Every structure is written in C-alpha cells, then in structure tokens.
Amino acid sequence: MPKAIRAAGRRVGIMGELLMFLWERKLWWMMPMVSVLLLLGILLVFAQSSAIAPFIYTLF
C-alpha cells in the first residue's frame, strides 16, 4: 500500500481506520457507499441548526 494512503489514514482517526479496513480487505466497491452515507450524515447534522432545516426534512 502506498505510504501516502497510510499516512492519511493515521491522521483522520476512525474514518481513516474504516477506509484502511476497506482497502486491506479489497472492498473498494463499498467506498462510494460509505462516503455517500457520511456526506448525508454531515448534511443532516448541519441542517438541524440552520434555516434550511425545513427544506431538508421534506426530502425525507
């Protein structure tokens, strides 16, 4: 595995551990799903305390 990927994995904590796990087990096809779920979670956390919250909740 390239040194850059290992170094990045050590710096980002839990998310890095998850990506390293997926990389070592050759589960590359799961990386897009994990990243979409992560982005969706971040969107929901930030939308709770903002003025766009009513518009986000109508999507679900």
C-alpha positions as a Python dict, from the first residue, in 0.01 Angstrom:
ca = {
    (1, 'M'): (0, 0, 0),
    (2, 'P'): (133, 347, -83),
    (3, 'K'): (281, 550, 202),
    (4, 'A'): (51, 843, 130),
    (5, 'I'): (-262, 636, 194),
    (6, 'R'): (-120, 501, 520),
    (7, 'A'): (-24, 849, 640),
    (8, 'A'): (-364, 990, 554),
    (9, 'G'): (-532, 700, 730),
    (10, 'R'): (-345, 769, 1053),
    (11, 'R'): (-442, 1135, 1061),
    (12, 'V'): (-817, 1108, 1019),
    (13, 'G'): (-895, 871, 1306),
    (14, 'I'): (-1199, 647, 1288),
    (15, 'M'): (-1281, 734, 928),
    (16, 'G'): (-924, 652, 832),
    (17, 'E'): (-946, 319, 1010),
    (18, 'L'): (-1263, 237, 820),
    (19, 'L'): (-1105, 328, 487),
    (20, 'M'): (-793, 126, 571),
    (21, 'F'): (-1012, -172, 661),
    (22, 'L'): (-1197, -147, 330),
    (23, 'W'): (-868, -107, 141),
    (24, 'E'): (-698, -405, 305),
    (25, 'R'): (-998, -633, 253),
    (26, 'K'): (-1026, -519, -110),
    (27, 'L'): (-1376, -380, -62),
    (28, 'W'): (-1328, -85, -297),
    (29, 'W'): (-1688, -110, -415),
    (30, 'M'): (-1806, -12, -65),
    (31, 'M'): (-1610, 314, -52),
    (32, 'P'): (-1864, 515, -257),
    (33, 'M'): (-2149, 390, -36),
    (34, 'V'): (-1964, 480, 283),
    (35, 'S'): (-1876, 826, 152),
    (36, 'V'): (-2236, 899, 47),
    (37, 'L'): (-2366, 790, 387),
    (38, 'L'): (-2104, 1007, 558),
    (39, 'L'): (-2197, 1311, 348),
    (40, 'L'): (-2566, 1254, 415),
    (41, 'G'): (-2499, 1236, 788),
    (42, 'I'): (-2295, 1556, 781),
    (43, 'L'): (-2571, 1729, 585),
    (44, 'L'): (-2832, 1628, 842),
    (45, 'V'): (-2618, 1743, 1136),
    (46, 'F'): (-2553, 2084, 984),
    (47, 'A'): (-2910, 2126, 861),
    (48, 'Q'): (-3059, 2079, 1208),
    (49, 'S'): (-2933, 2412, 1331),
    (50, 'S'): (-2980, 2618, 1017),
    (51, 'A'): (-3260, 2794, 836),
    (52, 'I'): (-3270, 2529, 563),
    (53, 'A'): (-3384, 2256, 805),
    (54, 'P'): (-3749, 2259, 689),
    (55, 'F'): (-3639, 2210, 329),
    (56, 'I'): (-3407, 1922, 415),
    (57, 'Y'): (-3676, 1742, 616),
    (58, 'T'): (-3913, 1749, 319),
    (59, 'L'): (-3665, 1538, 123),
    (60, 'F'): (-3711, 1252, 367),
}
